[in-house]
Amino acid sequence: MINQERQEFEQLSFPEIEFLAEEEIVDIIPSIRTEEEVDVVTGRYGPFRPGEQTQVPLWMASLLRKKRQCTLCLPDWMREDSLIQTLNYEQTQGQFSALPFRYSEIAKLLLDTGSEDFQNSQKLRSLIHDIELTRKTKLEASIKQIERAEELRVVCHF
């Protein structure tokens, strides 16, 4: 049963992974006013007041942004200086840096929905892409090390 669940998880499509990433809580600055909290399936959010930063799930932020009812706020980890620091760490250290679990999907959704809200959205996309490539290179190098170790183990009959 566990193997079946694992196989189903490993077979998630990009849209399904994006769907899971939409539960991430993000900051917005609403341009609408609600007197009470808004009750949705995943929780209660608000009340919303124009100009006052608040937190909502990414899916709600995307919907409000598409209706021009809010401005998206850049998470700290997505600021240009933070991404440059993360990329430098990724390029010089053996471990992965600390990023949200679905950082790539979160960044894509934020930048696709609210690129107008961020001054340097193209630079941010480029940095995220560079981090992904650096991580891919690290993973490939690790896999090669494991394969070499396995080959050595077989040859030495351990």
CNS distance restraints for C-alpha pairs under 8 A (distance, minus, plus):
assign (resid   1 and name CA) (resid   5 and name CA) 6.39 0.50 0.50
assign (resid   2 and name CA) (resid   6 and name CA) 6.15 0.50 0.50
assign (resid   3 and name CA) (resid   7 and name CA) 6.10 0.50 0.50
assign (resid   4 and name CA) (resid   8 and name CA) 6.23 0.50 0.50
assign (resid   5 and name CA) (resid   9 and name CA) 6.20 0.50 0.50
assign (resid   6 and name CA) (resid  10 and name CA) 6.12 0.50 0.50
assign (resid   7 and name CA) (resid  11 and name CA) 6.21 0.50 0.50
assign (resid   8 and name CA) (resid  12 and name CA) 6.79 0.50 0.50
assign (resid  12 and name CA) (resid  16 and name CA) 5.83 0.50 0.50
assign (resid  12 and name CA) (resid  17 and name CA) 6.40 0.50 0.50
assign (resid  13 and name CA) (resid  17 and name CA) 6.32 0.50 0.50
assign (resid  14 and name CA) (resid  18 and name CA) 6.08 0.50 0.50
assign (resid  15 and name CA) (resid  19 and name CA) 6.12 0.50 0.50
assign (resid  16 and name CA) (resid  20 and name CA) 6.48 0.50 0.50
assign (resid  17 and name CA) (resid  21 and name CA) 6.28 0.50 0.50
assign (resid  17 and name CA) (resid 105 and name CA) 7.46 0.50 0.50
assign (resid  18 and name CA) (resid  22 and name CA) 6.26 0.50 0.50
assign (resid  18 and name CA) (resid 105 and name CA) 5.66 0.50 0.50
assign (resid  18 and name CA) (resid 106 and name CA) 7.52 0.50 0.50
assign (resid  18 and name CA) (resid 109 and name CA) 7.80 0.50 0.50
assign (resid  19 and name CA) (resid  23 and name CA) 7.58 0.50 0.50
assign (resid  21 and name CA) (resid  58 and name CA) 7.67 0.50 0.50
assign (resid  21 and name CA) (resid 102 and name CA) 6.01 0.50 0.50
assign (resid  21 and name CA) (resid 105 and name CA) 6.32 0.50 0.50
assign (resid  21 and name CA) (resid 106 and name CA) 5.95 0.50 0.50
assign (resid  22 and name CA) (resid  57 and name CA) 6.46 0.50 0.50
assign (resid  22 and name CA) (resid  58 and name CA) 4.71 0.50 0.50
assign (resid  22 and name CA) (resid  59 and name CA) 4.85 0.50 0.50
assign (resid  22 and name CA) (resid 106 and name CA) 7.21 0.50 0.50
assign (resid  23 and name CA) (resid  57 and name CA) 5.17 0.50 0.50
assign (resid  23 and name CA) (resid  58 and name CA) 5.88 0.50 0.50
assign (resid  23 and name CA) (resid  59 and name CA) 6.65 0.50 0.50
assign (resid  24 and name CA) (resid  57 and name CA) 5.42 0.50 0.50
assign (resid  24 and name CA) (resid  58 and name CA) 5.55 0.50 0.50
assign (resid  24 and name CA) (resid 106 and name CA) 7.62 0.50 0.50
assign (resid  25 and name CA) (resid  55 and name CA) 6.26 0.50 0.50
assign (resid  25 and name CA) (resid  56 and name CA) 5.36 0.50 0.50
assign (resid  25 and name CA) (resid  57 and name CA) 4.28 0.50 0.50
assign (resid  25 and name CA) (resid  58 and name CA) 5.83 0.50 0.50
assign (resid  26 and name CA) (resid  55 and name CA) 5.43 0.50 0.50
assign (resid  26 and name CA) (resid  56 and name CA) 5.64 0.50 0.50
assign (resid  26 and name CA) (resid  57 and name CA) 5.96 0.50 0.50
assign (resid  26 and name CA) (resid  58 and name CA) 5.83 0.50 0.50
assign (resid  26 and name CA) (resid  61 and name CA) 7.43 0.50 0.50
assign (resid  26 and name CA) (resid  73 and name CA) 7.41 0.50 0.50
assign (resid  26 and name CA) (resid  75 and name CA) 7.07 0.50 0.50
assign (resid  27 and name CA) (resid  53 and name CA) 6.47 0.50 0.50
assign (resid  27 and name CA) (resid  54 and name CA) 5.52 0.50 0.50
assign (resid  27 and name CA) (resid  55 and name CA) 4.48 0.50 0.50
assign (resid  27 and name CA) (resid  56 and name CA) 6.47 0.50 0.50
assign (resid  27 and name CA) (resid  72 and name CA) 6.57 0.50 0.50
assign (resid  27 and name CA) (resid  73 and name CA) 5.32 0.50 0.50
assign (resid  27 and name CA) (resid  74 and name CA) 7.56 0.50 0.50
assign (resid  27 and name CA) (resid  75 and name CA) 7.39 0.50 0.50
assign (resid  28 and name CA) (resid  53 and name CA) 5.57 0.50 0.50
assign (resid  28 and name CA) (resid  54 and name CA) 5.60 0.50 0.50
assign (resid  28 and name CA) (resid  55 and name CA) 6.20 0.50 0.50
assign (resid  28 and name CA) (resid  56 and name CA) 7.31 0.50 0.50
assign (resid  28 and name CA) (resid  61 and name CA) 6.75 0.50 0.50
assign (resid  28 and name CA) (resid  70 and name CA) 6.31 0.50 0.50
assign (resid  28 and name CA) (resid  71 and name CA) 5.65 0.50 0.50
assign (resid  28 and name CA) (resid  72 and name CA) 4.64 0.50 0.50
assign (resid  28 and name CA) (resid  73 and name CA) 5.26 0.50 0.50
assign (resid  29 and name CA) (resid  50 and name CA) 6.87 0.50 0.50
assign (resid  29 and name CA) (resid  51 and name CA) 5.51 0.50 0.50
assign (resid  29 and name CA) (resid  52 and name CA) 5.70 0.50 0.50
assign (resid  29 and name CA) (resid  53 and name CA) 4.51 0.50 0.50
assign (resid  29 and name CA) (resid  54 and name CA) 6.40 0.50 0.50
assign (resid  29 and name CA) (resid  70 and name CA) 5.40 0.50 0.50
assign (resid  29 and name CA) (resid  71 and name CA) 5.13 0.50 0.50
assign (resid  29 and name CA) (resid  72 and name CA) 6.49 0.50 0.50
assign (resid  29 and name CA) (resid  73 and name CA) 7.14 0.50 0.50
assign (resid  30 and name CA) (resid  48 and name CA) 6.31 0.50 0.50
assign (resid  30 and name CA) (resid  49 and name CA) 6.35 0.50 0.50
assign (resid  30 and name CA) (resid  50 and name CA) 5.05 0.50 0.50
assign (resid  30 and name CA) (resid  51 and name CA) 6.10 0.50 0.50
assign (resid  30 and name CA) (resid  52 and name CA) 6.82 0.50 0.50
assign (resid  30 and name CA) (resid  53 and name CA) 7.06 0.50 0.50
assign (resid  30 and name CA) (resid  54 and name CA) 7.73 0.50 0.50
assign (resid  30 and name CA) (resid  69 and name CA) 5.91 0.50 0.50
assign (resid  30 and name CA) (resid  70 and name CA) 4.01 0.50 0.50
assign (resid  30 and name CA) (resid  71 and name CA) 6.33 0.50 0.50
assign (resid  31 and name CA) (resid  49 and name CA) 7.05 0.50 0.50
assign (resid  31 and name CA) (resid  50 and name CA) 4.32 0.50 0.50
assign (resid  31 and name CA) (resid  51 and name CA) 6.44 0.50 0.50
assign (resid  31 and name CA) (resid  68 and name CA) 7.92 0.50 0.50
assign (resid  31 and name CA) (resid  69 and name CA) 5.09 0.50 0.50
assign (resid  31 and name CA) (resid  70 and name CA) 5.11 0.50 0.50
assign (resid  31 and name CA) (resid  71 and name CA) 7.65 0.50 0.50
assign (resid  32 and name CA) (resid  48 and name CA) 6.45 0.50 0.50
assign (resid  32 and name CA) (resid  49 and name CA) 6.22 0.50 0.50
assign (resid  32 and name CA) (resid  50 and name CA) 5.43 0.50 0.50
assign (resid  32 and name CA) (resid  69 and name CA) 5.87 0.50 0.50
assign (resid  32 and name CA) (resid  70 and name CA) 7.34 0.50 0.50
assign (resid  33 and name CA) (resid  47 and name CA) 7.40 0.50 0.50
assign (resid  33 and name CA) (resid  48 and name CA) 5.03 0.50 0.50
assign (resid  33 and name CA) (resid  49 and name CA) 4.66 0.50 0.50
assign (resid  33 and name CA) (resid  50 and name CA) 6.00 0.50 0.50
assign (resid  34 and name CA) (resid  38 and name CA) 7.97 0.50 0.50
assign (resid  34 and name CA) (resid  46 and name CA) 7.37 0.50 0.50
assign (resid  34 and name CA) (resid  47 and name CA) 5.33 0.50 0.50
assign (resid  34 and name CA) (resid  48 and name CA) 5.07 0.50 0.50
assign (resid  34 and name CA) (resid  49 and name CA) 6.66 0.50 0.50
assign (resid  35 and name CA) (resid  47 and name CA) 5.76 0.50 0.50
assign (resid  35 and name CA) (resid  48 and name CA) 7.27 0.50 0.50
assign (resid  36 and name CA) (resid  46 and name CA) 6.80 0.50 0.50
assign (resid  36 and name CA) (resid  47 and name CA) 4.87 0.50 0.50
assign (resid  36 and name CA) (resid  48 and name CA) 7.88 0.50 0.50
assign (resid  37 and name CA) (resid  44 and name CA) 5.96 0.50 0.50
assign (resid  37 and name CA) (resid  45 and name CA) 5.28 0.50 0.50
assign (resid  37 and name CA) (resid  46 and name CA) 4.46 0.50 0.50
assign (resid  37 and name CA) (resid  47 and name CA) 4.36 0.50 0.50
assign (resid  37 and name CA) (resid  48 and name CA) 7.58 0.50 0.50
assign (resid  38 and name CA) (resid  44 and name CA) 5.48 0.50 0.50
assign (resid  38 and name CA) (resid  45 and name CA) 5.21 0.50 0.50
assign (resid  38 and name CA) (resid  46 and name CA) 6.04 0.50 0.50
assign (resid  38 and name CA) (resid  47 and name CA) 6.86 0.50 0.50
assign (resid  39 and name CA) (resid  43 and name CA) 6.07 0.50 0.50
assign (resid  39 and name CA) (resid  44 and name CA) 4.46 0.50 0.50
assign (resid  39 and name CA) (resid  45 and name CA) 6.62 0.50 0.50
assign (resid  40 and name CA) (resid  44 and name CA) 6.07 0.50 0.50
assign (resid  40 and name CA) (resid  45 and name CA) 7.94 0.50 0.50
assign (resid  45 and name CA) (resid  55 and name CA) 7.40 0.50 0.50
assign (resid  45 and name CA) (resid  56 and name CA) 6.30 0.50 0.50
assign (resid  46 and name CA) (resid  54 and name CA) 7.09 0.50 0.50
assign (resid  46 and name CA) (resid  55 and name CA) 7.92 0.50 0.50
assign (resid  48 and name CA) (resid  52 and name CA) 7.48 0.50 0.50
assign (resid  48 and name CA) (resid  54 and name CA) 7.41 0.50 0.50
assign (resid  56 and name CA) (resid  60 and name CA) 6.27 0.50 0.50
assign (resid  56 and name CA) (resid  61 and name CA) 6.28 0.50 0.50
assign (resid  57 and name CA) (resid  61 and name CA) 6.33 0.50 0.50
assign (resid  58 and name CA) (resid  62 and name CA) 6.06 0.50 0.50
assign (resid  58 and name CA) (resid 106 and name CA) 7.95 0.50 0.50
assign (resid  58 and name CA) (resid 110 and name CA) 7.97 0.50 0.50
assign (resid  59 and name CA) (resid  63 and name CA) 6.34 0.50 0.50
assign (resid  60 and name CA) (resid  64 and name CA) 6.13 0.50 0.50
assign (resid  61 and name CA) (resid  65 and name CA) 5.96 0.50 0.50
assign (resid  61 and name CA) (resid  70 and name CA) 7.50 0.50 0.50
assign (resid  61 and name CA) (resid  72 and name CA) 7.05 0.50 0.50
assign (resid  62 and name CA) (resid  66 and name CA) 6.09 0.50 0.50
assign (resid  62 and name CA) (resid 109 and name CA) 7.85 0.50 0.50
assign (resid  62 and name CA) (resid 110 and name CA) 7.58 0.50 0.50
assign (resid  62 and name CA) (resid 113 and name CA) 6.10 0.50 0.50
assign (resid  62 and name CA) (resid 114 and name CA) 7.89 0.50 0.50
assign (resid  63 and name CA) (resid  67 and name CA) 6.42 0.50 0.50
assign (resid  64 and name CA) (resid  68 and name CA) 6.18 0.50 0.50
assign (resid  64 and name CA) (resid  69 and name CA) 5.00 0.50 0.50
assign (resid  64 and name CA) (resid  70 and name CA) 5.76 0.50 0.50
assign (resid  65 and name CA) (resid  69 and name CA) 5.64 0.50 0.50
assign (resid  65 and name CA) (resid  70 and name CA) 5.16 0.50 0.50
assign (resid  65 and name CA) (resid  71 and name CA) 6.29 0.50 0.50
assign (resid  65 and name CA) (resid  72 and name CA) 7.12 0.50 0.50
assign (resid  65 and name CA) (resid 113 and name CA) 6.98 0.50 0.50
assign (resid  65 and name CA) (resid 114 and name CA) 6.90 0.50 0.50
assign (resid  66 and name CA) (resid 113 and name CA) 6.98 0.50 0.50
assign (resid  71 and name CA) (resid 114 and name CA) 7.52 0.50 0.50
assign (resid  71 and name CA) (resid 117 and name CA) 6.28 0.50 0.50
assign (resid  72 and name CA) (resid 110 and name CA) 7.62 0.50 0.50
assign (resid  72 and name CA) (resid 114 and name CA) 6.26 0.50 0.50
assign (resid  72 and name CA) (resid 117 and name CA) 6.22 0.50 0.50
assign (resid  73 and name CA) (resid 117 and name CA) 7.60 0.50 0.50
assign (resid  74 and name CA) (resid  78 and name CA) 6.16 0.50 0.50
assign (resid  74 and name CA) (resid  79 and name CA) 6.56 0.50 0.50
assign (resid  74 and name CA) (resid 118 and name CA) 7.41 0.50 0.50
assign (resid  75 and name CA) (resid  79 and name CA) 6.83 0.50 0.50
assign (resid  76 and name CA) (resid  82 and name CA) 7.19 0.50 0.50
assign (resid  77 and name CA) (resid  82 and name CA) 5.60 0.50 0.50
assign (resid  77 and name CA) (resid  83 and name CA) 6.66 0.50 0.50
assign (resid  77 and name CA) (resid  99 and name CA) 7.14 0.50 0.50
assign (resid  78 and name CA) (resid  82 and name CA) 6.33 0.50 0.50
assign (resid  78 and name CA) (resid  83 and name CA) 5.96 0.50 0.50
assign (resid  78 and name CA) (resid 107 and name CA) 7.53 0.50 0.50
assign (resid  78 and name CA) (resid 124 and name CA) 7.35 0.50 0.50
assign (resid  79 and name CA) (resid  83 and name CA) 6.19 0.50 0.50
assign (resid  79 and name CA) (resid 124 and name CA) 7.72 0.50 0.50
assign (resid  80 and name CA) (resid  84 and name CA) 6.17 0.50 0.50
assign (resid  80 and name CA) (resid 120 and name CA) 7.90 0.50 0.50
assign (resid  80 and name CA) (resid 123 and name CA) 7.58 0.50 0.50
assign (resid  80 and name CA) (resid 124 and name CA) 6.19 0.50 0.50
assign (resid  80 and name CA) (resid 127 and name CA) 7.96 0.50 0.50
assign (resid  81 and name CA) (resid  85 and name CA) 6.20 0.50 0.50
assign (resid  82 and name CA) (resid  86 and name CA) 6.06 0.50 0.50
assign (resid  83 and name CA) (resid  87 and name CA) 6.01 0.50 0.50
assign (resid  83 and name CA) (resid 124 and name CA) 7.57 0.50 0.50
assign (resid  83 and name CA) (resid 127 and name CA) 6.30 0.50 0.50
assign (resid  83 and name CA) (resid 128 and name CA) 7.25 0.50 0.50
assign (resid  84 and name CA) (resid  88 and name CA) 6.18 0.50 0.50
assign (resid  84 and name CA) (resid 127 and name CA) 6.96 0.50 0.50
assign (resid  85 and name CA) (resid  89 and name CA) 6.21 0.50 0.50
assign (resid  86 and name CA) (resid  90 and name CA) 6.10 0.50 0.50
assign (resid  86 and name CA) (resid  97 and name CA) 6.40 0.50 0.50
assign (resid  86 and name CA) (resid 131 and name CA) 7.58 0.50 0.50
assign (resid  87 and name CA) (resid  91 and name CA) 6.13 0.50 0.50
assign (resid  87 and name CA) (resid 127 and name CA) 7.28 0.50 0.50
assign (resid  87 and name CA) (resid 130 and name CA) 7.16 0.50 0.50
assign (resid  87 and name CA) (resid 131 and name CA) 5.44 0.50 0.50
assign (resid  87 and name CA) (resid 134 and name CA) 7.84 0.50 0.50
assign (resid  88 and name CA) (resid  92 and name CA) 6.22 0.50 0.50
assign (resid  89 and name CA) (resid  93 and name CA) 5.61 0.50 0.50
assign (resid  89 and name CA) (resid  97 and name CA) 6.70 0.50 0.50
assign (resid  90 and name CA) (resid  94 and name CA) 7.37 0.50 0.50
assign (resid  90 and name CA) (resid  95 and name CA) 7.25 0.50 0.50
assign (resid  90 and name CA) (resid  96 and name CA) 6.12 0.50 0.50
assign (resid  90 and name CA) (resid  97 and name CA) 6.35 0.50 0.50
assign (resid  90 and name CA) (resid 131 and name CA) 7.00 0.50 0.50
assign (resid  90 and name CA) (resid 134 and name CA) 6.55 0.50 0.50
assign (resid  90 and name CA) (resid 135 and name CA) 7.02 0.50 0.50
assign (resid  91 and name CA) (resid 134 and name CA) 6.52 0.50 0.50
assign (resid  94 and name CA) (resid 138 and name CA) 7.61 0.50 0.50
assign (resid  96 and name CA) (resid 135 and name CA) 7.30 0.50 0.50
assign (resid  99 and name CA) (resid 103 and name CA) 6.20 0.50 0.50
assign (resid 102 and name CA) (resid 106 and name CA) 6.13 0.50 0.50
assign (resid 103 and name CA) (resid 107 and name CA) 5.95 0.50 0.50
assign (resid 104 and name CA) (resid 108 and name CA) 6.16 0.50 0.50
assign (resid 104 and name CA) (resid 128 and name CA) 7.05 0.50 0.50
assign (resid 104 and name CA) (resid 132 and name CA) 7.84 0.50 0.50
assign (resid 105 and name CA) (resid 109 and name CA) 6.14 0.50 0.50
assign (resid 106 and name CA) (resid 110 and name CA) 6.14 0.50 0.50
assign (resid 107 and name CA) (resid 111 and name CA) 5.96 0.50 0.50
assign (resid 107 and name CA) (resid 125 and name CA) 7.91 0.50 0.50
assign (resid 107 and name CA) (resid 128 and name CA) 7.74 0.50 0.50
assign (resid 108 and name CA) (resid 112 and name CA) 5.82 0.50 0.50
assign (resid 108 and name CA) (resid 125 and name CA) 7.86 0.50 0.50
assign (resid 109 and name CA) (resid 113 and name CA) 5.94 0.50 0.50
assign (resid 110 and name CA) (resid 114 and name CA) 5.63 0.50 0.50
assign (resid 110 and name CA) (resid 115 and name CA) 7.25 0.50 0.50
assign (resid 111 and name CA) (resid 115 and name CA) 4.69 0.50 0.50
assign (resid 111 and name CA) (resid 121 and name CA) 6.54 0.50 0.50
assign (resid 111 and name CA) (resid 125 and name CA) 7.63 0.50 0.50
assign (resid 114 and name CA) (resid 118 and name CA) 7.11 0.50 0.50
assign (resid 115 and name CA) (resid 119 and name CA) 7.86 0.50 0.50
assign (resid 115 and name CA) (resid 121 and name CA) 5.63 0.50 0.50
assign (resid 116 and name CA) (resid 121 and name CA) 7.90 0.50 0.50
assign (resid 120 and name CA) (resid 124 and name CA) 6.30 0.50 0.50
assign (resid 121 and name CA) (resid 125 and name CA) 6.17 0.50 0.50
assign (resid 122 and name CA) (resid 126 and name CA) 6.21 0.50 0.50
assign (resid 123 and name CA) (resid 127 and name CA) 6.20 0.50 0.50
assign (resid 124 and name CA) (resid 128 and name CA) 6.17 0.50 0.50
assign (resid 125 and name CA) (resid 129 and name CA) 6.12 0.50 0.50
assign (resid 126 and name CA) (resid 130 and name CA) 6.17 0.50 0.50
assign (resid 127 and name CA) (resid 131 and name CA) 6.17 0.50 0.50
assign (resid 128 and name CA) (resid 132 and name CA) 6.24 0.50 0.50
assign (resid 129 and name CA) (resid 133 and name CA) 6.25 0.50 0.50
assign (resid 130 and name CA) (resid 134 and name CA) 6.11 0.50 0.50
assign (resid 131 and name CA) (resid 135 and name CA) 6.13 0.50 0.50
assign (resid 132 and name CA) (resid 136 and name CA) 6.11 0.50 0.50
assign (resid 133 and name CA) (resid 137 and name CA) 6.20 0.50 0.50
assign (resid 134 and name CA) (resid 138 and name CA) 6.30 0.50 0.50
assign (resid 135 and name CA) (resid 139 and name CA) 6.18 0.50 0.50
assign (resid 136 and name CA) (resid 140 and name CA) 6.18 0.50 0.50
assign (resid 137 and name CA) (resid 141 and name CA) 6.19 0.50 0.50
assign (resid 138 and name CA) (resid 142 and name CA) 6.19 0.50 0.50
assign (resid 139 and name CA) (resid 143 and name CA) 6.16 0.50 0.50
assign (resid 140 and name CA) (resid 144 and name CA) 6.26 0.50 0.50
assign (resid 141 and name CA) (resid 145 and name CA) 6.32 0.50 0.50
assign (resid 142 and name CA) (resid 146 and name CA) 6.29 0.50 0.50
assign (resid 143 and name CA) (resid 147 and name CA) 6.13 0.50 0.50
assign (resid 144 and name CA) (resid 148 and name CA) 6.12 0.50 0.50
assign (resid 145 and name CA) (resid 149 and name CA) 6.13 0.50 0.50
assign (resid 146 and name CA) (resid 150 and name CA) 6.10 0.50 0.50
assign (resid 147 and name CA) (resid 151 and name CA) 6.15 0.50 0.50
assign (resid 148 and name CA) (resid 152 and name CA) 6.14 0.50 0.50
assign (resid 149 and name CA) (resid 153 and name CA) 6.10 0.50 0.50
assign (resid 150 and name CA) (resid 154 and name CA) 6.22 0.50 0.50
assign (resid 151 and name CA) (resid 155 and name CA) 6.20 0.50 0.50
assign (resid 152 and name CA) (resid 156 and name CA) 6.02 0.50 0.50
assign (resid 153 and name CA) (resid 157 and name CA) 5.79 0.50 0.50
assign (resid 153 and name CA) (resid 158 and name CA) 5.39 0.50 0.50
assign (resid 154 and name CA) (resid 158 and name CA) 6.73 0.50 0.50
